[in-house]
Structures are given as structure tokens and as C-alpha cells.
Amino acid sequence: PDGVVFSEVEHTIPGDSVVTAETELGRFGLSICYDLRFPELYRTMMLRGTDFVFAPSAFTSFTGKDHWKVLVRARAIENQVFMLAPNQVGRTATGVEFYGHSMIVDPWGEVLAEGAELTELVLAELDTDVLKRVRERVSALSDVRDELLRKPTKGMP
């Protein structure tokens, strides 16, 4: 509606693997911006034991105002992970405005910290006991039915 069209697939090459890394703090999953629209990526990370997902992004004000918070919180809740989601701020030379609102969300979906539409540091204390409590109280992850998941083929509705 605002005349700005973004087609990341025309400007970036998609990765061909799911990236996770074990650290002394726990297992981290790594993704970027557009990836937030593909929940199966985060489910794969979760199945690999991910506790935290780092998802730097560049959501614009146009999509960010309606999609950003919903997508970040949904990925945290459905996969019972902490989402660490910095988002670009400012405006490009061509006038594209970024949404900002960097977020840290816990596995229950609670926003622990949120930035504004300006450059700033967003910090929160992450209690890893929350991971254990959430995963014990809502055992949905143990009920995932992988056999029902399939890769769609061309022409499928």
C-alpha cells in the first residue's frame, strides 16, 4: 500500500542448513529477519535442543507495526525458547523507515525488554530456570507429531 516492495529472495541467497551452536550458556539457534515467517525453521532448532534464538532483523515500519511483535512472541511460545530479536532502526537514503522495537521474549511469551524506534541497548536478565518450568508445565513439545509434517509440492493448495 505504501509503494515499497521488499522481496528478500531477489537480493539474498537463502541458507541451506539450520544453524545452532552449543555454548556454556546453552544452545543458540541463529536466524535472520524473513526467517521469522517460517515456523518450521524454529521447530527444527527446538528439536535440536535450542534454548535461545538470536534473530537480528530489518523489519520496516510498514510490516513491523503489525507483524514484528506477533512473530517474535509466537516463535518463543510455540518452541519454548528465549527470543533475542534486535531490529534495525532509522531510515534509508531512499526513505525506507525501519520499525525498531528490538525485543527479548521469554519462553512463555512475556516481553522481558523492548526497545523503541531509536538506537539503544536492550537488556534483560534471562533466567534459564524459566525454560525448565515452562517446558514442564506445557508439555506440548513432547506431543509434536513429526509424521504429519511434509514438504509441500508445487500445485498444492
Backbone torsions as a table, in degrees:
resi	resn	phi	psi	omega
1	PRO	NA	-30.0	-179.5
2	ASP	-91.8	5.4	177.6
3	GLY	86.3	-9.0	179.9
4	VAL	-91.6	127.8	179.6
5	VAL	-120.0	129.2	177.0
6	PHE	-117.2	128.3	176.3
7	SER	-133.6	86.9	-175.4
8	GLU	-58.5	-30.6	-178.5
9	VAL	-66.8	-17.7	177.3
10	GLU	-85.0	-15.3	-173.8
11	HIS	-121.3	-8.9	-179.4
12	THR	-134.1	156.6	177.2
13	ILE	-101.8	121.7	-179.2
14	PRO	-68.4	147.9	176.5
15	GLY	-70.9	165.3	180.0
16	ASP	-120.2	17.8	177.4
17	SER	-151.9	158.5	176.1
18	VAL	-90.8	128.3	-173.9
19	VAL	-105.4	122.4	171.7
20	THR	-134.0	156.8	-179.0
21	ALA	-143.5	130.2	177.4
22	GLU	-82.4	132.4	177.0
23	THR	-131.0	174.1	177.6
24	GLU	-68.2	-16.9	178.4
25	LEU	-88.7	-19.4	-176.1
26	GLY	140.8	-176.1	-179.4
27	ARG	-89.4	130.4	178.3
28	PHE	-106.0	138.5	170.0
29	GLY	-103.8	148.3	-177.6
30	LEU	-123.0	133.4	176.7
31	SER	-150.3	174.7	174.3
32	ILE	-135.7	160.1	173.3
33	CYS	4.8	-90.0	-173.7
34	TYR	-58.3	-26.4	179.4
35	ASP	-56.6	-28.4	-178.8
36	LEU	-57.3	-20.5	-178.5
37	ARG	-85.0	2.3	-177.8
38	PHE	-122.6	87.2	-174.4
39	PRO	-60.2	-25.4	-179.0
40	GLU	-64.7	-28.3	176.5
41	LEU	-62.0	-45.9	-177.8
42	TYR	-71.9	-31.8	175.8
43	ARG	-65.0	-40.6	177.4
44	THR	-62.5	-42.4	177.2
45	MET	-59.8	-44.6	-179.4
46	MET	-61.4	-43.1	-179.9
47	LEU	-64.6	-19.0	176.5
48	ARG	-92.7	8.3	174.9
49	GLY	89.0	20.5	-178.8
50	THR	-68.3	137.2	176.8
51	ASP	-107.7	-30.6	-176.3
52	PHE	-133.3	141.1	174.1
53	VAL	-121.9	127.6	175.8
54	PHE	-101.6	118.1	-172.9
55	ALA	-132.7	71.6	177.2
56	PRO	-62.7	140.6	-171.7
57	SER	-142.7	170.7	177.2
58	ALA	-137.3	52.9	177.7
59	PHE	-68.7	134.6	177.9
60	THR	-80.8	168.4	176.4
61	SER	-62.6	-34.2	-178.6
62	PHE	-60.4	-51.7	180.0
63	THR	-87.1	-32.9	-175.2
64	GLY	-60.3	-40.7	-175.4
65	LYS	-61.5	-28.7	-179.1
66	ASP	-105.4	-25.4	-171.1
67	HIS	-111.2	-35.2	-169.6
68	TRP	-53.7	-60.8	-174.9
69	LYS	-63.7	-39.4	-180.0
70	VAL	-62.3	-47.7	-178.1
71	LEU	-65.4	-44.8	-178.6
72	VAL	-64.2	-45.6	179.8
73	ARG	-66.1	-39.8	179.5
74	ALA	-61.6	-44.6	179.7
75	ARG	-62.6	-37.2	178.4
76	ALA	-66.0	-47.6	-175.9
77	ILE	-67.4	-51.0	-172.6
78	GLU	-69.3	-21.5	-179.4
79	ASN	-114.2	1.0	177.4
80	GLN	50.2	57.3	178.7
81	VAL	-132.2	161.4	168.2
82	PHE	-80.6	133.2	174.9
83	MET	-106.3	123.5	176.2
84	LEU	-110.6	103.4	-166.7
85	ALA	-127.0	83.9	173.6
86	PRO	-74.2	141.6	178.9
87	ASN	-129.6	140.7	-176.9
88	GLN	-59.9	148.6	176.3
89	VAL	-123.4	169.0	175.1
90	GLY	95.4	-164.8	-175.3
91	ARG	-138.3	141.6	177.5
92	THR	-80.0	169.6	177.9
93	ALA	-62.0	-25.2	179.4
94	THR	-90.7	3.1	174.5
95	GLY	95.8	5.1	177.7
96	VAL	-73.4	125.2	-177.9
97	GLU	-102.7	130.9	179.7
98	PHE	-93.6	152.3	-170.6
99	TYR	-78.8	-31.4	-175.7
100	GLY	71.1	-137.5	178.9
101	HIS	57.9	44.1	174.2
102	SER	-51.8	144.4	-173.4
103	MET	-136.6	149.6	167.2
104	ILE	-124.0	121.3	-174.2
105	VAL	-124.9	137.9	-179.8
106	ASP	-87.7	173.1	-175.8
107	PRO	-65.5	-14.6	176.6
108	TRP	-86.8	-12.2	-178.7
109	GLY	99.6	2.6	179.0
110	GLU	-74.8	131.2	176.9
111	VAL	-79.5	110.7	-178.3
112	LEU	-81.1	-29.8	178.7
113	ALA	-158.3	144.3	177.9
114	GLU	-144.6	134.1	177.0
115	GLY	-85.4	179.3	176.9
116	ALA	-104.3	-153.9	179.6
117	GLU	-100.1	39.3	179.7
118	LEU	-143.2	164.9	179.8
119	THR	-70.1	122.6	179.8
120	GLU	-162.2	166.2	177.9
121	LEU	-94.5	128.5	179.5
122	VAL	-112.7	118.8	-175.1
123	LEU	-127.1	149.0	173.2
124	ALA	-154.6	150.3	174.1
125	GLU	-85.4	128.5	-178.9
126	LEU	-103.0	118.1	-179.7
127	ASP	-96.4	106.0	-177.3
128	THR	-67.3	-15.5	173.5
129	ASP	-65.2	-26.2	177.2
130	VAL	-61.8	-39.5	177.2
131	LEU	-55.2	-49.8	-177.9
132	LYS	-62.8	-46.7	-178.2
133	ARG	-62.2	-46.1	-178.8
134	VAL	-63.9	-44.5	-178.3
135	ARG	-67.0	-28.6	176.2
136	GLU	-76.8	-41.0	-175.9
137	ARG	-74.3	-37.2	-179.4
138	VAL	-120.9	96.2	-172.5
139	SER	-87.5	23.7	-175.9
140	ALA	-56.0	-31.9	-177.3
141	LEU	-63.7	-30.0	178.5
142	SER	-77.4	-9.9	-179.6
143	ASP	-102.7	8.3	178.9
144	VAL	-60.5	133.7	-179.0
145	ARG	-108.6	83.9	-178.6
146	ASP	-56.7	-30.9	-177.1
147	GLU	-65.8	-16.8	178.8
148	LEU	-88.4	-12.3	179.5
149	LEU	-84.4	137.4	176.5
150	ARG	-148.7	155.8	179.1
151	LYS	-81.5	124.2	179.1
152	PRO	-66.4	150.6	176.4
153	THR	-112.6	162.4	-179.8
154	LYS	-57.0	141.4	178.4
155	GLY	87.3	-6.6	178.5
156	MET	-78.0	142.6	176.8
157	PRO	-70.6	NA	NA
